Amino acid sequence: MGMQGALQLLYPPQCISCSAPVQSDFGLCADCWRETPFISGLVCDQCGVPLPGENGEERALCDDCMSLARPWDRGRAALMYAGNGRNLVLALKHGDRMDLARPAAGWMTKAAHPILTPGMLVVPVPLHWMRLFRRRYNQAALLSRAIARSAGLEHCPDALVRKHSTGNQDGKTREARFLNLVGAFTVPKGREARVRDRDILLVDDVMTSGATFAAATEALFSAGARSVSVLGLARVAKDG
C-alpha cells in the first residue's frame, strides 16, 4: 500500500460541507450536492444569473443587465447565493475554510469555460489592507490563483489595490452600493504594464448588485485593459 492509500485509511475523505463520508477528497456528499444550487442551463451572458429557456446561439441578458450599463463584457457564476451555496461561501469567507477554495475554483472554472480566452490575465478583487490584516487571507485571491492554474492562465494577484475601506455593503440600496465604491480601486504603477492591452478575468466570491465588479472593472480599463470579464463563486439573484 502506498502513502496515499495509507493516508486515506487514516483520514477517509469527507464531504466538504457536512463531513459525511465521500468517495474522493474535496467533494460533496449526495445530500449536500442536491442542496447546493449550482447554476446550469441558460444564463445571462453579463452577470451569470439563470434565465428561463434553453441554451442557444444568441446572447441572452437578464432584465438588470438590459437596463444597467455594465462596464464589463461577459460574466458567469458557479452557484446561487442560497441554501448550501450560501453556507459554502460564508465558510470560505469568514470560517477560515481555505480548503474550500480548491473545489470552488473547479466549479468556477467550469462555469467560466464559455468566456475564457487564450492569454487572459486572472485578477482577484482585493481586500482593503485593514480587512486583509484581520482576516489573514483574501478569499478572492485563493480562488483566482486556483482558477488560473486550472485554466492554464497567467495570474496577477496584486493587479488591483483597494484604496480605501468600503465597509460592509449588506443592507445598502443598489444606488448606495455603487456610490460607496466609486474610485475604490486602482492599478498600481508597477502593474500597469501587466494589465495594458490584456483581456482580464476578474474574480470575486459573490456578485450582488455588481457594484464591486463595476468599480474594479473601471480601474482596469483606466490602466489600459483591452477587455474585462467577471467570474463569481456565487450570484445573488435579487438585491435590496
C-alpha contacts under 8 A as a table, 3 or more apart, distances in Angstrom:
res1	aa1	res2	aa2	distance
1	M	5	G	5.99
1	M	6	A	6.61
2	G	5	G	5.31
2	G	6	A	6.31
3	M	6	A	5.08
3	M	7	L	6.17
4	Q	7	L	5.15
4	Q	8	Q	6.29
5	G	8	Q	5.14
5	G	9	L	6.37
6	A	9	L	5.15
6	A	10	L	6.36
7	L	10	L	5.05
7	L	11	Y	5.69
7	L	12	P	7.58
8	Q	11	Y	4.88
8	Q	12	P	4.61
8	Q	13	P	6.80
9	L	12	P	5.63
12	P	21	P	7.16
13	P	21	P	6.00
13	P	22	V	5.58
13	P	23	Q	6.49
13	P	24	S	5.56
13	P	25	D	4.97
13	P	26	F	7.67
14	Q	18	C	7.85
14	Q	19	S	4.68
14	Q	20	A	5.29
14	Q	21	P	4.57
14	Q	22	V	5.28
14	Q	24	S	7.74
14	Q	25	D	6.73
14	Q	26	F	7.61
14	Q	27	G	7.45
14	Q	28	L	7.99
15	C	18	C	5.59
15	C	19	S	4.42
15	C	20	A	5.10
15	C	21	P	6.09
15	C	22	V	5.76
15	C	25	D	7.79
15	C	26	F	6.96
15	C	27	G	5.55
15	C	28	L	4.68
15	C	29	C	5.35
16	I	19	S	5.94
16	I	26	F	5.93
16	I	27	G	5.99
16	I	28	L	5.83
16	I	100	L	7.14
17	S	28	L	6.56
17	S	32	C	6.85
17	S	88	L	6.99
18	C	29	C	7.98
18	C	32	C	7.42
20	A	29	C	6.63
21	P	29	C	7.23
22	V	25	D	7.49
22	V	27	G	6.90
22	V	28	L	7.08
22	V	29	C	5.75
23	Q	27	G	7.84
24	S	27	G	6.20
26	F	100	L	7.61
26	F	102	R	7.50
26	F	103	P	5.88
27	G	103	P	7.19
28	L	31	D	7.94
28	L	32	C	5.85
28	L	33	W	5.60
29	C	32	C	5.38
29	C	33	W	6.01
30	A	33	W	5.09
30	A	34	R	6.30
31	D	34	R	5.28
31	D	35	E	6.38
32	C	35	E	4.93
32	C	36	T	6.09
32	C	84	N	7.13
33	W	36	T	5.21
34	R	37	P	7.54
35	E	83	G	6.57
35	E	84	N	5.73
36	T	79	L	7.51
36	T	82	A	8.00
36	T	83	G	6.47
36	T	84	N	4.77
36	T	85	G	5.19
37	P	79	L	5.59
37	P	80	M	5.50
37	P	81	Y	7.86
37	P	82	A	7.00
37	P	83	G	7.15
37	P	84	N	7.18
37	P	85	G	6.03
38	F	78	A	5.94
38	F	79	L	4.41
38	F	80	M	6.43
38	F	85	G	7.77
39	I	49	V	7.75
39	I	50	P	6.51
39	I	77	A	7.17
39	I	78	A	5.59
39	I	79	L	5.22
39	I	80	M	6.55
39	I	111	A	7.97
40	S	43	V	7.39
40	S	50	P	7.17
41	G	50	P	7.21
41	G	51	L	7.94
41	G	54	E	6.40
41	G	55	N	6.05
42	L	50	P	6.01
42	L	51	L	5.46
42	L	52	P	6.78
42	L	53	G	6.27
42	L	54	E	5.41
42	L	55	N	4.73
42	L	56	G	7.86
42	L	60	A	7.81
43	V	48	G	5.24
43	V	49	V	5.36
43	V	50	P	4.28
43	V	51	L	5.06
43	V	55	N	7.98
43	V	60	A	6.93
43	V	61	L	7.61
44	C	47	C	5.67
44	C	48	G	4.80
44	C	49	V	5.39
44	C	50	P	6.42
44	C	51	L	6.51
44	C	59	R	7.88
44	C	60	A	5.33
44	C	61	L	4.44
44	C	62	C	5.37
44	C	65	C	7.98
44	C	75	G	7.84
44	C	76	R	7.95
45	D	48	G	5.85
45	D	59	R	6.37
45	D	60	A	5.86
45	D	61	L	5.83
45	D	74	R	5.53
45	D	75	G	5.82
45	D	76	R	7.05
46	Q	61	L	6.69
46	Q	65	C	6.74
46	Q	70	R	7.77
46	Q	72	W	7.62
46	Q	73	D	6.47
46	Q	74	R	4.27
46	Q	75	G	4.39
46	Q	76	R	7.07
47	C	65	C	7.34
47	C	74	R	6.97
47	C	75	G	4.64
47	C	76	R	5.74
47	C	77	A	7.52
47	C	210	G	7.96
47	C	230	V	7.78
48	G	75	G	5.51
48	G	76	R	4.00
48	G	77	A	5.31
48	G	235	R	7.32
49	V	62	C	7.41
49	V	76	R	7.59
49	V	77	A	7.40
49	V	80	M	7.96
49	V	235	R	6.56
49	V	237	A	6.50
51	L	62	C	7.05
56	G	59	R	7.75
61	L	65	C	5.99
61	L	66	M	6.29
62	C	65	C	5.41
62	C	66	M	6.32
63	D	66	M	5.14
63	D	67	S	6.29
64	D	67	S	5.22
64	D	68	L	5.82
65	C	68	L	5.13
65	C	69	A	7.00
65	C	70	R	6.74
66	M	69	A	7.66
70	R	73	D	7.63
70	R	214	A	6.79
71	P	214	A	6.03
71	P	217	T	6.62
71	P	218	E	6.91
72	W	75	G	7.86
72	W	214	A	7.03
72	W	217	T	6.28
72	W	227	S	7.24
72	W	228	V	5.17
72	W	229	S	5.62
72	W	230	V	7.10
73	D	227	S	6.81
73	D	228	V	5.88
73	D	229	S	5.29
73	D	230	V	7.94
74	R	115	I	6.73
74	R	228	V	7.54
74	R	229	S	4.78
74	R	230	V	6.39
75	G	112	A	7.81
75	G	115	I	7.36
75	G	229	S	5.55
75	G	230	V	4.60
75	G	231	L	5.64
76	R	111	A	6.33
76	R	112	A	5.83
76	R	115	I	7.94
76	R	230	V	6.57
76	R	231	L	5.03
76	R	232	G	6.47
77	A	80	M	7.74
77	A	108	M	6.52
77	A	111	A	6.31
77	A	112	A	7.41
77	A	231	L	5.62
77	A	232	G	4.61
77	A	233	L	5.34
77	A	234	A	5.50
77	A	235	R	5.98
78	A	107	W	5.82
78	A	108	M	5.07
78	A	110	K	7.90
78	A	111	A	5.49
78	A	232	G	6.87
78	A	233	L	5.22
78	A	234	A	5.84
78	A	235	R	7.76
79	L	85	G	6.02
79	L	233	L	6.10
79	L	234	A	4.49
79	L	235	R	6.28
80	M	85	G	6.10
80	M	86	R	7.60
80	M	234	A	5.09
80	M	235	R	4.86
80	M	236	V	6.11
80	M	237	A	7.27
81	Y	85	G	5.31
81	Y	86	R	4.70
81	Y	89	V	7.85
81	Y	206	V	7.62
81	Y	234	A	5.14
81	Y	235	R	5.37
81	Y	236	V	5.10
81	Y	237	A	7.70
82	A	85	G	5.29
82	A	86	R	4.80
82	A	87	N	7.80
82	A	236	V	7.73
83	G	86	R	5.58
83	G	87	N	6.64
84	N	87	N	4.78
84	N	88	L	6.12
85	G	88	L	5.31
85	G	89	V	6.35
85	G	234	A	7.11
86	R	89	V	5.18
86	R	90	L	6.16
86	R	234	A	7.78
87	N	90	L	5.28
87	N	91	A	6.11
88	L	91	A	5.08
88	L	92	L	6.25
88	L	100	L	7.64
89	V	92	L	5.21
89	V	93	K	5.98
89	V	205	D	7.12
89	V	206	V	7.93
89	V	233	L	7.70
89	V	234	A	7.47
90	L	93	K	4.93
90	L	94	H	5.55
90	L	95	G	6.66
91	A	94	H	5.56
91	A	95	G	4.32
91	A	96	D	6.71
91	A	97	R	5.58
92	L	95	G	5.78
92	L	96	D	6.07
92	L	97	R	4.68
92	L	98	M	5.79
92	L	99	D	7.89
92	L	100	L	6.07
92	L	101	A	7.11
92	L	139	Q	6.77
93	K	96	D	6.96
93	K	97	R	7.53
93	K	139	Q	6.03
94	H	97	R	7.80
94	H	135	R	7.69
97	R	100	L	5.75
97	R	101	A	7.95
98	M	101	A	5.67
98	M	139	Q	7.53
98	M	142	L	7.72
99	D	102	R	6.23
100	L	103	P	5.82
100	L	104	A	6.03
101	A	104	A	5.09
101	A	105	A	5.80
101	A	139	Q	7.49
101	A	142	L	6.07
101	A	143	L	5.39
101	A	146	A	7.45
102	R	105	A	5.31
102	R	106	G	6.49
102	R	143	L	7.24
102	R	146	A	6.41
103	P	106	G	5.04
103	P	107	W	6.47
104	A	107	W	5.18
104	A	108	M	6.21
104	A	143	L	7.24
104	A	233	L	6.92
105	A	108	M	4.93
105	A	109	T	5.98
105	A	143	L	5.34
105	A	144	S	7.41
105	A	146	A	5.84
105	A	147	I	5.33
105	A	233	L	7.77
106	G	109	T	5.18
106	G	110	K	6.35
106	G	146	A	7.86
106	G	147	I	6.94
106	G	150	S	7.44
107	W	110	K	5.26
107	W	111	A	6.29
107	W	233	L	7.98
108	M	111	A	5.00
108	M	112	A	6.02
108	M	147	I	7.36
108	M	231	L	7.30
108	M	232	G	7.26
108	M	233	L	6.05
109	T	112	A	5.05
109	T	113	H	6.21
109	T	147	I	5.85
109	T	150	S	7.28
109	T	151	A	6.94
110	K	113	H	5.38
111	A	114	P	7.49
112	A	115	I	5.52
112	A	116	L	6.21
112	A	231	L	6.84
113	H	116	L	5.43
115	I	229	S	7.35
116	L	120	M	7.20
116	L	201	L	7.79
117	T	120	M	5.85
117	T	199	D	7.86
118	P	153	L	7.60
119	G	153	L	6.42
119	G	154	E	7.31
119	G	198	R	7.80
119	G	199	D	7.27
120	M	153	L	6.15
120	M	154	E	6.84
120	M	198	R	6.74
120	M	199	D	4.99
120	M	200	I	5.47
120	M	201	L	6.44
121	L	153	L	6.43
121	L	154	E	5.13
121	L	155	H	5.81
121	L	156	C	6.89
121	L	195	V	7.73
121	L	198	R	6.78
121	L	199	D	6.26
121	L	200	I	4.85
121	L	201	L	6.03
122	V	144	S	6.34
122	V	145	R	7.80
122	V	147	I	7.96
122	V	148	A	6.12
122	V	153	L	6.89
122	V	154	E	6.12
122	V	155	H	4.78
122	V	156	C	6.18
122	V	157	P	7.85
122	V	200	I	5.93
122	V	201	L	4.74
122	V	202	L	6.13
122	V	203	V	7.29
123	V	141	A	7.75
123	V	144	S	6.51
123	V	155	H	6.33
123	V	156	C	5.45
123	V	157	P	5.68
123	V	158	D	7.59
123	V	159	A	6.40
123	V	160	L	7.64
123	V	200	I	6.88
123	V	201	L	6.08
123	V	202	L	4.96
123	V	203	V	6.11
124	P	140	A	5.34
124	P	141	A	5.10
124	P	143	L	7.94
124	P	144	S	5.72
124	P	156	C	7.85
124	P	157	P	5.94
124	P	158	D	7.87
124	P	159	A	7.97
124	P	160	L	7.69
124	P	202	L	5.68
124	P	203	V	4.66
124	P	204	D	6.10
125	V	140	A	6.16
125	V	141	A	7.37
125	V	160	L	6.98
125	V	202	L	6.80
125	V	203	V	6.03
125	V	204	D	5.57
125	V	213	F	7.75
125	V	216	A	7.03
126	P	138	N	7.04
126	P	140	A	7.27
126	P	141	A	7.47
126	P	158	D	7.69
126	P	160	L	6.34
126	P	161	V	6.00
126	P	162	R	5.97
127	L	131	R	6.26
127	L	132	L	5.81
127	L	138	N	6.43
127	L	161	V	7.75
127	L	162	R	6.19
128	H	131	R	5.45
128	H	132	L	6.18
128	H	161	V	7.51
128	H	162	R	5.15
128	H	163	K	6.99
128	H	164	H	6.47
128	H	165	S	5.59
129	W	132	L	4.92
129	W	133	F	6.02
129	W	162	R	7.83
130	M	133	F	5.10
130	M	134	R	6.45
130	M	165	S	7.75
131	R	134	R	5.10
131	R	135	R	6.03
132	L	135	R	5.13
132	L	136	R	5.31
132	L	137	Y	5.88
132	L	138	N	6.39
133	F	136	R	5.18
133	F	137	Y	7.79
135	R	138	N	7.51
137	Y	142	L	7.97
138	N	141	A	5.34
138	N	142	L	6.53
139	Q	142	L	5.08
139	Q	143	L	6.30
139	Q	204	D	7.89
139	Q	205	D	7.04
140	A	143	L	5.13
140	A	144	S	6.05
140	A	203	V	6.21
140	A	204	D	4.79
140	A	205	D	5.72
141	A	144	S	5.01
141	A	145	R	6.00
141	A	157	P	6.12
141	A	203	V	7.86
142	L	145	R	5.44
142	L	146	A	6.48
143	L	146	A	5.35
143	L	147	I	6.11
143	L	203	V	7.48
143	L	204	D	7.79
143	L	205	D	7.94
144	S	147	I	4.99
144	S	148	A	6.02
144	S	155	H	7.32
144	S	157	P	7.75
144	S	203	V	5.92
144	S	204	D	7.93
145	R	148	A	5.24
145	R	149	R	6.27
145	R	155	H	6.26
145	R	157	P	7.54
146	A	149	R	5.11
146	A	150	S	6.09
147	I	150	S	5.08
147	I	151	A	5.99
148	A	151	A	5.22
148	A	152	G	5.74
148	A	153	L	4.70
148	A	154	E	6.06
148	A	155	H	5.77
149	R	152	G	5.20
149	R	153	L	6.41
149	R	154	E	7.90
150	S	153	L	7.85
156	C	159	A	5.60
157	P	160	L	7.71
158	D	161	V	6.85
158	D	191	R	7.68
159	A	187	V	5.76
159	A	188	P	6.93
159	A	191	R	5.63
159	A	192	E	7.76
159	A	194	R	7.75
159	A	195	V	7.31
160	L	185	F	6.47
160	L	186	T	5.65
160	L	187	V	4.72
160	L	188	P	6.76
160	L	216	A	7.61
160	L	219	A	7.93
160	L	220	L	7.81
161	V	185	F	5.55
161	V	186	T	5.43
161	V	187	V	6.20
161	V	188	P	6.91
162	R	165	S	7.25
162	R	184	A	5.64
162	R	185	F	4.59
162	R	186	T	6.70
163	K	183	G	7.95
163	K	184	A	5.43
163	K	185	F	5.62
163	K	186	T	6.87
164	H	184	A	6.03
165	S	184	A	7.93
166	T	169	Q	7.78
166	T	180	N	6.40
166	T	181	L	6.59
166	T	184	A	7.43
169	Q	172	K	5.71
169	Q	177	R	6.21
171	G	240	G	7.14
172	K	175	E	7.95
172	K	176	A	5.69
172	K	177	R	5.93
172	K	240	G	7.22
173	T	176	A	5.10
173	T	177	R	6.17
173	T	239	D	7.77
173	T	240	G	5.64
174	R	177	R	5.12
174	R	178	F	6.44
174	R	209	S	6.17
174	R	211	A	7.95
174	R	239	D	7.16
174	R	240	G	6.78
175	E	178	F	5.35
175	E	179	L	6.17
176	A	179	L	5.04
176	A	180	N	5.90
177	R	180	N	5.23
177	R	181	L	6.59
177	R	209	S	7.57
177	R	211	A	6.06
178	F	181	L	5.39
178	F	182	V	6.51
178	F	211	A	4.87
178	F	212	T	7.58
178	F	215	A	7.87
179	L	182	V	5.45
181	L	184	A	5.10
181	L	211	A	6.84
181	L	212	T	6.60
181	L	215	A	6.15
182	V	215	A	6.23
183	G	186	T	7.57
183	G	215	A	6.82
183	G	219	A	7.84
184	A	215	A	6.79
184	A	216	A	7.73
185	F	215	A	6.65
185	F	216	A	5.69
185	F	219	A	5.90
186	T	216	A	7.60
186	T	219	A	5.19
186	T	220	L	7.43
187	V	191	R	6.38
187	V	192	E	6.28
187	V	219	A	6.41
187	V	220	L	6.60
187	V	223	A	6.41
188	P	191	R	5.39
188	P	192	E	6.49
189	K	192	E	5.40
190	G	193	A	7.22
191	R	194	R	5.30
191	R	195	V	6.57
192	E	195	V	5.17
192	E	196	R	5.93
192	E	223	A	5.78
192	E	224	G	7.58
193	A	196	R	5.31
194	R	198	R	7.61
195	V	198	R	5.54
195	V	200	I	7.69
195	V	220	L	7.11
195	V	223	A	6.68
195	V	224	G	6.59
195	V	225	A	5.44
196	R	223	A	6.19
196	R	224	G	4.38
196	R	225	A	4.78
196	R	226	R	7.02
197	D	224	G	5.88
197	D	225	A	4.90
197	D	226	R	4.63
198	R	224	G	7.93
198	R	225	A	5.15
198	R	226	R	5.11
198	R	227	S	6.81
199	D	225	A	6.45
199	D	226	R	5.40
199	D	227	S	4.69
199	D	228	V	5.90
199	D	229	S	7.86
200	I	225	A	7.06
200	I	226	R	7.74
200	I	227	S	6.05
200	I	228	V	4.65
200	I	229	S	6.20
201	L	228	V	5.97
201	L	229	S	5.01
201	L	230	V	5.63
201	L	231	L	6.97
202	L	213	F	7.62
202	L	217	T	7.79
202	L	228	V	6.81
202	L	229	S	6.11
202	L	230	V	4.68
202	L	231	L	6.11
203	V	230	V	5.99
203	V	231	L	4.92
203	V	232	G	5.88
204	D	207	M	7.46
204	D	231	L	6.52
204	D	232	G	5.01
204	D	233	L	6.82
205	D	232	G	5.13
205	D	233	L	4.79
205	D	234	A	6.27
206	V	232	G	5.38
206	V	233	L	5.86
206	V	234	A	4.83
206	V	235	R	5.78
206	V	236	V	7.33
207	M	210	G	5.57
207	M	212	T	7.88
207	M	213	F	7.64
207	M	232	G	6.09
207	M	234	A	6.46
207	M	235	R	5.00
207	M	236	V	6.15
208	T	211	A	7.74
208	T	235	R	6.28
208	T	236	V	4.89
208	T	237	A	7.26
208	T	238	K	7.25
208	T	239	D	6.17
209	S	236	V	7.96
209	S	238	K	7.92
209	S	239	D	6.24
210	G	213	F	5.30
210	G	214	A	5.99
211	A	214	A	5.02
211	A	215	A	6.19
212	T	215	A	5.30
212	T	216	A	6.17
213	F	216	A	5.21
213	F	217	T	5.90
213	F	230	V	7.09
214	A	217	T	5.06
214	A	218	E	6.22
215	A	218	E	5.23
215	A	219	A	6.50
216	A	219	A	5.18
216	A	220	L	6.40
217	T	220	L	5.09
217	T	221	F	6.23
217	T	228	V	6.47
218	E	221	F	5.13
218	E	222	S	6.10
219	A	222	S	5.01
219	A	223	A	6.42
220	L	223	A	5.13
220	L	224	G	6.60
220	L	225	A	5.57
220	L	228	V	7.77
221	F	224	G	5.02
221	F	225	A	4.78
221	F	226	R	7.15
221	F	227	S	7.55
221	F	228	V	7.91
222	S	225	A	7.37
225	A	228	V	7.21
232	G	235	R	6.75
236	V	239	D	6.94
